[in-house]
Amino acid sequence: MKLNEVMQKDQIAEMLKKHNLDPKDVATKAALKAAKAIAHRCKPYLRENPDPITSALLRGMNSNELILIKNVRLEDRKPKDTGTQKHKILNDYFTQHYGQPYRNALFLTGNMTDAEIYGSSSTAGGSEYIIFPVGKYSYIWSPEVGDLYRAMWTNGIEKTLSRWGDSYIQDNLIEGIKRGNEIMMRCKLYIAVNVDIGDHHIEFIQEYIRMEK
């Protein structure tokens, strides 16, 4: 075993001890697996958001798994609430003005309350997750639109796009997270960490990511 591998194992053991985590515990094993995957597979995101736990992208999901690695349906996503025609209008609009069909994307937020609403939307219940896009990604958000679906519900699609369509931006992600507005993100794959895994486990993941930079 190489010296740096031994040193890393010792560091991990110290970190687990520091956070009072049992290395044999299922949640601890999941946290370590997630931390390693995030550190090595989410480098573009970690460069843009170097503190992804404090400034977390959140998503409510109908799952209770501790860790998920999921593909994103970028081409043939079927809308849950918007309706097929409105979904197409929005995708055509975003493609024309911002280069991508951003309703075929992950819908994320920095607002835990909004994440909780979507996470518990099924009768089976759900959980809130911290999201880490893998590899290349792009995103869009508006400082003036908290949630596009709600805006359309109140104002209609034509008025919504006329009033706020040109307010979307494709940078300043951390500000979007802080504001708690809807962030539409296109990526092929993402890692999701259940917030219910526990504070100590999340703190361990955060420290591991910093160690690996």
C-alpha positions as CSV (number, residue, x, y, z in Angstrom):
1,M,0.0,0.0,0.0
2,K,1.3,3.4,-1.0
3,L,2.3,5.9,1.7
4,N,-0.4,8.5,0.7
5,E,-3.0,5.8,0.8
6,V,-2.0,4.9,4.4
7,M,-2.0,8.6,5.4
8,Q,-5.5,9.0,3.8
9,K,-6.8,6.0,5.8
10,D,-5.4,7.4,9.0
11,Q,-7.0,10.8,8.2
12,I,-10.4,9.2,7.5
13,A,-10.1,7.2,10.8
14,E,-9.4,10.4,12.7
15,M,-12.3,12.2,11.0
16,L,-14.7,9.4,11.9
17,K,-13.5,9.5,15.5
18,K,-13.8,13.3,15.6
19,H,-17.5,13.1,14.5
20,N,-18.3,10.1,16.7
21,L,-19.1,7.8,13.8
22,D,-18.9,4.1,13.9
23,P,-17.1,2.9,10.7
24,K,-19.2,-0.3,10.8
25,D,-22.5,1.6,10.9
26,V,-24.6,1.5,7.7
27,A,-25.1,5.3,7.7
28,T,-21.4,5.9,8.1
29,K,-20.5,3.5,5.3
30,A,-23.0,5.4,3.1
31,A,-21.6,8.8,4.1
32,L,-18.0,7.6,3.3
33,K,-19.1,6.2,-0.1
34,A,-20.9,9.5,-0.9
35,A,-18.0,11.7,0.2
36,K,-15.5,9.8,-2.0
37,A,-17.9,9.9,-5.0
38,I,-18.6,13.6,-4.5
39,A,-14.9,14.6,-4.1
40,H,-13.9,12.7,-7.3
41,R,-16.9,13.0,-9.6
42,C,-18.3,16.5,-8.8
43,K,-15.2,18.6,-9.2
44,P,-16.7,21.2,-11.6
45,Y,-19.6,21.8,-9.2
46,L,-17.2,22.0,-6.2
47,R,-15.2,24.6,-8.0
48,E,-18.3,26.8,-8.4
49,N,-19.7,26.0,-5.0
50,P,-16.8,25.3,-2.7
51,D,-19.1,25.0,0.4
52,P,-21.9,22.8,-1.0
53,I,-23.2,21.8,2.4
54,T,-23.7,25.3,3.8
55,S,-24.9,26.6,0.4
56,A,-26.8,23.4,-0.5
57,L,-28.8,22.6,-3.5
58,L,-31.9,20.8,-2.2
59,R,-34.5,18.6,-3.8
60,G,-37.5,16.8,-2.4
61,M,-37.7,13.2,-3.6
62,N,-40.1,10.3,-3.1
63,S,-37.4,8.2,-1.5
64,N,-35.9,7.5,1.9
65,E,-32.6,6.0,0.8
66,L,-29.6,7.5,2.5
67,I,-27.6,8.0,-0.7
68,L,-28.8,8.0,-4.3
69,I,-27.0,8.2,-7.7
70,K,-29.5,9.0,-10.4
71,N,-29.6,9.8,-14.1
72,V,-31.5,12.8,-15.3
73,R,-34.0,12.6,-18.1
74,L,-32.8,15.4,-20.4
75,E,-34.7,14.5,-23.6
76,D,-38.1,13.0,-22.9
77,R,-39.1,14.2,-19.5
78,K,-42.9,14.0,-19.0
79,P,-44.2,16.9,-16.9
80,K,-45.8,16.1,-13.7
81,D,-48.0,19.2,-13.2
82,T,-47.4,21.6,-16.0
83,G,-49.1,19.8,-18.9
84,T,-47.5,18.7,-22.2
85,Q,-48.4,21.7,-24.2
86,K,-47.2,24.3,-21.7
87,H,-44.1,22.1,-21.1
88,K,-43.2,22.3,-24.8
89,I,-43.8,26.1,-24.9
90,L,-41.5,26.6,-22.0
91,N,-38.8,24.3,-23.4
92,D,-39.0,26.1,-26.8
93,Y,-38.7,29.4,-25.0
94,F,-35.7,28.5,-22.9
95,T,-34.0,26.8,-25.9
96,Q,-34.5,29.9,-28.0
97,H,-33.4,32.4,-25.4
98,Y,-31.0,30.4,-23.2
99,G,-29.7,27.6,-25.4
100,Q,-31.2,24.6,-23.5
101,P,-34.7,23.1,-22.8
102,Y,-34.6,23.9,-19.1
103,R,-37.9,22.3,-18.2
104,N,-36.1,19.0,-19.0
105,A,-33.9,19.3,-15.9
106,L,-33.6,18.9,-12.2
107,F,-35.7,21.4,-10.2
108,L,-33.7,22.5,-7.2
109,T,-33.8,25.1,-4.5
110,G,-31.9,26.5,-1.5
111,N,-35.2,26.7,0.4
112,M,-35.8,23.7,2.7
113,T,-39.5,24.4,3.0
114,D,-40.0,24.1,-0.8
115,A,-37.9,21.0,-0.9
116,E,-40.0,19.5,1.9
117,I,-43.2,20.2,0.0
118,Y,-42.0,18.3,-3.0
119,G,-40.4,15.6,-1.0
120,S,-43.6,14.6,0.8
121,S,-45.8,14.9,-2.3
122,S,-46.5,11.2,-2.5
123,T,-48.7,9.2,-0.1
124,A,-45.6,7.1,0.7
125,G,-43.8,10.2,1.9
126,G,-40.3,11.3,0.9
127,S,-37.1,12.9,2.0
128,E,-35.1,16.0,1.3
129,Y,-31.7,15.6,-0.3
130,I,-28.6,17.6,-0.9
131,I,-27.7,17.4,-4.6
132,F,-24.3,17.2,-6.2
133,P,-24.2,17.3,-10.0
134,V,-21.7,14.9,-11.6
135,G,-19.4,16.2,-14.3
136,K,-20.5,19.0,-16.6
137,Y,-23.8,20.8,-15.9
138,S,-25.6,24.0,-16.7
139,Y,-28.4,25.9,-14.9
140,I,-30.7,28.8,-15.1
141,W,-32.6,30.8,-12.4
142,S,-34.3,34.1,-12.0
143,P,-33.8,36.6,-9.1
144,E,-37.5,37.6,-9.7
145,V,-39.1,34.1,-9.9
146,G,-39.3,32.0,-6.8
147,D,-41.1,29.1,-8.6
148,L,-42.0,29.1,-12.3
149,Y,-45.0,26.8,-11.9
150,R,-46.5,29.0,-9.2
151,A,-46.0,32.1,-11.3
152,M,-47.8,30.5,-14.2
153,W,-50.6,29.2,-12.0
154,T,-51.2,32.8,-10.8
155,N,-50.5,34.7,-14.0
156,G,-50.8,32.3,-16.9
157,I,-47.9,31.2,-19.2
158,E,-48.0,34.1,-21.7
159,K,-48.0,36.8,-19.0
160,T,-45.3,35.0,-17.0
161,L,-42.9,34.7,-19.9
162,S,-43.6,38.3,-21.0
163,R,-43.0,39.7,-17.6
164,W,-40.1,37.5,-16.3
165,G,-38.8,35.5,-19.2
166,D,-35.8,37.8,-19.7
167,S,-34.9,37.9,-16.0
168,Y,-33.2,34.5,-16.0
169,I,-29.5,34.2,-15.6
170,Q,-27.0,31.4,-16.0
171,D,-24.4,32.3,-13.4
172,N,-24.1,33.3,-9.7
173,L,-25.4,30.0,-8.5
174,I,-24.6,30.6,-4.8
175,E,-26.8,33.7,-4.9
176,G,-29.6,31.7,-6.4
177,I,-29.2,29.1,-3.6
178,K,-29.2,31.9,-0.9
179,R,-32.4,33.4,-2.3
180,G,-34.2,30.1,-2.3
181,N,-35.5,30.5,-5.8
182,E,-36.1,27.7,-8.2
183,I,-32.9,26.6,-10.0
184,M,-33.3,24.5,-13.2
185,M,-30.2,22.4,-13.7
186,R,-29.2,20.2,-16.6
187,C,-26.7,17.4,-15.9
188,K,-26.6,13.7,-16.9
189,L,-26.1,12.4,-13.4
190,Y,-26.2,13.5,-9.8
191,I,-25.4,12.3,-6.3
192,A,-28.1,12.9,-3.6
193,V,-27.5,12.8,0.2
194,N,-30.5,12.4,2.4
195,V,-30.5,15.2,5.0
196,D,-31.8,12.7,7.5
197,I,-28.6,10.7,7.4
198,G,-27.6,12.9,10.4
199,D,-25.7,16.0,11.2
200,H,-22.5,14.2,12.2
201,H,-22.5,12.3,8.9
202,I,-23.1,15.4,6.9
203,E,-20.3,17.2,8.7
204,F,-18.0,14.3,8.0
205,I,-18.9,14.5,4.2
206,Q,-18.2,18.3,4.3
207,E,-14.8,17.8,6.0
208,Y,-13.9,14.9,3.6
209,I,-14.6,17.1,0.6
210,R,-12.4,19.9,2.0
211,M,-9.6,17.4,2.6
212,E,-9.7,16.2,-0.9
213,K,-9.5,19.6,-2.6
